[in-house]
Amino acid sequence: MKEFEYLAPKTLQQALEWLNSYRGRARILAGGTDLYLRLRKRVFGPDYVIDLKRVPGLDYITPNRGGGVQIGPTALQDEVARSEVIQQLYPALAEAASWVGSVQTRNRATVVGNLCNASPAADTAPALLSYGAQVKIASVSGERVVPLEEFFTGPGRTVLQDNELVAEIILPAPHPRTGGAFFRRTRTAMDIAVVCGAAVLNLTNGTCQSARISLGAVAPTPLRATRAEGVLQGQMLTDALIQEASRIASEEARPIDDVRSSAEYRREMVRVLTQRGLRQALERAQAR
């Protein structure tokens, strides 16, 4: 591992100032579970590592006045998984966070870090996409808010500039009678997902008012299955319609063959798991 200078800012503003001063030569440390692996493998070799965990008060999971929730940049996966407000309003996100790595990993890794790592197989990304999350991006010049579906640009790549960091995840208030479910297929419980995803449905008088289906590990970035969503919107959700939407979702996936799975298997798993996720999301929406 290349030597670097460790910096422990006292405030978020100080972290942003250092990030700007050492632009292109610094990396942010939130949980470090991905950062340390990349440092060891020399994927990159920063001169400075800026540790956000030393900044107090950034690990919040806070309901806002609009009925949604804001998640701070050092909130842990385990904290999100165990949060009562997340479990109540965004159950698919709580489920996704509970599947990330090991117990030790979940007590170190952050949800924001999981997004910034930009792995196509990031477990929390599809759930956040399906709930319509946004990210607040900060720099010394100010802040901007970006929809999560515009955040990822490729494997390991995001819209972040080298003097910016994600300061917050913003989740909108779910509508009444909304149900969500997370789904995942792996070779072992600790393995990276072969396929993962989330389905979120909103019902009005028994009709699907809106549907959001998001998939991970089947394209260069996490993606929305928008054609499948369109099949469900405005319809009474019969089992036949759910099967049809799941088939279309599998066609929207863009999987590859790799050491963990074939593209053909991934596509079939999208179909099967999306069915299960939609059925579970429908049951949860009906129960509200």
C-alpha positions in Angstrom: 0.0 0.0 0.0 1.3 3.4 -0.9 1.9 5.7 2.1 -0.5 8.6 2.6 -1.2 11.3 5.1 -4.2 10.6 7.4 -6.4 13.7 8.1 -9.1 13.9 10.7 -11.3 17.0 10.2 -13.3 18.4 13.1 -16.2 19.6 10.8 -17.7 18.8 7.5 -16.6 22.2 6.2 -13.0 21.4 7.1 -13.2 18.1 5.3 -14.5 20.0 2.2 -11.7 22.5 2.4 -9.1 19.8 2.6 -10.7 17.9 -0.3 -10.6 21.1 -2.4 -7.0 21.9 -1.4 -5.7 18.5 -2.2 -8.0 18.1 -5.3 -7.3 14.9 -7.2 -4.9 13.7 -4.5 -7.3 12.9 -1.6 -9.9 10.3 -0.9 -12.7 10.3 1.6 -12.9 7.6 4.3 -16.4 6.9 5.6 -16.4 3.2 6.6 -13.3 2.2 4.7 -14.5 -1.4 3.9 -14.1 -0.7 0.1 -11.4 2.0 0.4 -8.9 -0.1 2.2 -9.3 -3.0 -0.3 -8.6 -0.6 -3.2 -5.6 1.0 -1.5 -4.1 -2.5 -0.9 -4.7 -3.5 -4.5 -3.3 -0.1 -5.6 -6.4 0.7 -7.6 -5.6 4.2 -6.6 -3.0 5.8 -4.4 -4.0 9.0 -2.8 -1.6 11.3 -1.0 -4.3 12.1 1.6 -7.1 10.2 3.3 -9.8 12.3 5.0 -11.7 10.5 7.7 -15.3 11.7 8.0 -15.9 9.4 11.0 -14.0 11.9 13.2 -16.7 14.5 12.4 -19.4 14.4 15.1 -23.1 14.3 14.2 -22.9 12.9 10.6 -24.3 9.5 11.5 -28.0 10.6 11.6 -31.1 8.9 10.3 -33.6 11.7 10.8 -37.3 12.1 9.7 -37.9 15.5 8.1 -40.9 17.8 8.0 -42.1 16.5 4.7 -42.5 13.0 6.1 -39.4 11.6 4.5 -36.0 10.7 6.0 -32.5 12.0 5.7 -29.5 9.8 6.1 -26.1 11.2 7.0 -22.8 10.3 5.4 -21.5 8.2 8.3 -24.7 6.3 9.1 -23.8 2.6 9.3 -25.4 -0.2 7.3 -26.4 -1.8 10.6 -27.9 1.4 11.9 -30.0 1.7 8.8 -31.1 -1.9 9.0 -32.1 -1.6 12.6 -33.7 1.9 12.4 -37.4 1.7 13.3 -38.3 4.6 11.0 -36.5 2.9 8.1 -38.2 -0.4 8.8 -41.6 1.2 9.0 -41.4 3.5 6.0 -38.8 1.9 3.7 -38.7 -1.9 4.6 -36.9 -2.8 1.4 -34.0 -0.5 2.3 -33.8 -2.0 5.8 -33.7 -5.5 4.3 -31.0 -4.5 1.8 -28.8 -3.0 4.5 -29.2 -6.1 6.6 -27.7 -8.2 3.7 -24.5 -6.2 3.2 -21.4 -8.3 4.0 -20.8 -9.6 7.5 -21.9 -8.4 10.9 -18.5 -6.8 11.2 -18.8 -5.1 7.8 -22.3 -3.7 8.6 -20.9 -2.2 11.8 -18.2 -0.3 9.8 -19.6 0.3 6.3 -21.8 3.2 5.5 -24.8 3.4 3.2 -23.4 6.5 1.5 -20.0 4.7 1.0 -21.9 1.8 -0.6 -23.3 4.3 -3.1 -20.0 6.1 -3.7 -18.2 2.9 -4.4 -20.6 2.5 -7.3 -20.5 -1.2 -7.6 -23.2 -2.5 -10.0 -24.0 -5.1 -7.3 -24.4 -2.7 -4.4 -27.3 -4.0 -2.3 -28.6 -0.7 -1.1 -28.7 1.0 -4.5 -31.8 -0.8 -5.9 -33.8 -0.2 -2.8 -32.9 3.5 -2.7 -33.6 3.8 -6.4 -37.1 2.3 -5.9 -37.9 4.7 -3.1 -36.9 7.7 -5.3 -33.9 8.7 -3.3 -31.7 11.7 -4.0 -28.2 12.5 -2.9 -27.0 15.9 -1.6 -23.5 16.6 -3.0 -21.4 19.2 -1.2 -18.2 21.1 -2.0 -16.6 24.4 -0.9 -18.7 26.0 -3.6 -22.0 24.9 -2.3 -24.5 22.0 -2.6 -26.4 20.3 -5.3 -29.1 17.6 -5.2 -29.0 14.8 -7.7 -31.6 12.0 -8.2 -29.9 8.7 -7.5 -30.7 7.3 -10.9 -28.5 10.1 -12.4 -25.7 9.5 -9.9 -24.0 6.4 -11.3 -22.1 6.7 -14.6 -20.4 3.3 -14.8 -18.8 0.6 -12.7 -17.0 2.4 -9.9 -17.9 5.8 -11.4 -20.3 8.5 -10.3 -21.0 12.2 -11.1 -18.9 13.3 -8.1 -16.1 15.7 -8.9 -12.8 15.3 -7.2 -13.6 18.1 -4.7 -17.1 16.8 -3.8 -18.6 14.3 -1.4 -22.1 13.0 -0.7 -23.3 14.8 2.4 -26.7 13.2 2.7 -29.2 10.8 1.2 -32.7 12.2 1.0 -35.7 9.8 0.9 -39.1 11.3 0.0 -42.2 10.5 2.1 -43.9 7.3 0.9 -47.5 7.6 -0.2 -50.2 5.7 1.9 -50.6 2.1 0.9 -47.1 1.7 -0.3 -45.3 -1.6 -0.1 -41.7 -2.5 -0.8 -39.6 -5.6 -1.0 -35.9 -6.4 -1.5 -34.7 -9.5 -3.3 -31.3 -11.1 -3.8 -29.6 -14.2 -5.1 -26.0 -15.2 -4.2 -23.8 -18.3 -4.2 -23.3 -18.0 -0.4 -24.7 -15.6 2.2 -21.5 -13.6 2.3 -21.0 -13.4 -1.4 -21.6 -10.4 -3.7 -25.1 -10.6 -5.3 -25.5 -12.5 -8.5 -28.8 -10.5 -8.9 -30.4 -8.1 -6.4 -33.2 -5.7 -6.7 -36.2 -4.0 -5.1 -39.8 -3.5 -6.0 -42.0 -0.7 -4.5 -45.7 -0.4 -5.3 -48.3 2.2 -4.4 -52.0 1.3 -4.5 -55.1 3.5 -4.8 -58.5 1.8 -4.4 -56.8 -1.5 -5.3 -55.2 -0.1 -8.5 -51.4 0.3 -8.9 -50.9 4.0 -8.8 -47.1 3.7 -9.3 -44.5 1.0 -9.5 -40.7 1.2 -9.3 -38.6 -1.9 -10.0 -34.8 -1.5 -9.7 -32.1 -4.1 -10.4 -28.5 -4.6 -9.4 -25.6 -6.8 -10.7 -27.2 -7.1 -14.1 -25.9 -4.0 -15.9 -22.9 -1.6 -15.6 -24.9 0.4 -13.1 -28.0 -0.2 -10.9 -31.0 0.4 -13.2 -34.7 1.0 -13.2 -36.9 -1.5 -15.2 -39.1 1.2 -16.6 -40.9 -0.8 -19.2 -41.9 -3.4 -16.6 -43.1 -0.6 -14.4 -45.2 0.8 -17.2 -47.0 -2.5 -17.5 -48.2 -2.3 -13.9 -49.1 1.3 -13.6 -52.8 2.0 -13.6 -53.7 -1.6 -13.5 -55.2 -4.1 -11.0 -52.3 -6.3 -10.1 -53.2 -9.8 -11.1 -50.7 -12.7 -10.9 -50.7 -12.9 -14.7 -49.8 -9.2 -14.9 -47.0 -9.6 -12.3 -45.6 -12.5 -14.3 -45.6 -10.4 -17.5 -43.9 -7.4 -15.8 -41.3 -9.8 -14.4 -40.6 -11.2 -17.9 -40.2 -7.7 -19.3 -37.8 -6.8 -16.4 -35.6 -9.7 -17.4 -35.5 -8.4 -20.9 -34.4 -4.9 -19.6 -31.5 -6.4 -17.7 -28.1 -6.3 -19.4 -26.2 -9.1 -17.6 -22.7 -10.4 -18.4 -21.0 -13.8 -18.0 -18.4 -13.7 -15.2 -16.9 -16.0 -12.6 -20.0 -15.8 -10.4 -22.7 -16.5 -12.9 -23.7 -16.7 -16.6 -25.7 -13.9 -18.2 -28.5 -16.4 -19.0 -28.8 -17.5 -15.4 -28.9 -13.9 -14.2 -31.6 -13.0 -16.7 -33.7 -15.9 -15.5 -33.1 -15.0 -11.9 -34.3 -11.4 -12.6 -37.6 -12.9 -13.8 -38.1 -15.2 -10.9 -37.0 -12.8 -8.2 -38.9 -9.8 -9.6 -42.0 -11.9 -9.4 -41.4 -12.7 -5.7 -40.5 -9.1 -4.9 -43.6 -7.7 -6.6 -45.9 -10.2 -4.8 -44.4 -9.4 -1.5 -44.5 -5.6 -2.2 -48.2 -6.0 -3.1 -49.0 -7.9 0.1 -47.3 -5.2 2.1 -49.1 -2.4 0.3 -52.5 -4.1 0.8 -51.8 -4.6 4.5 -51.3 -0.8 5.1 
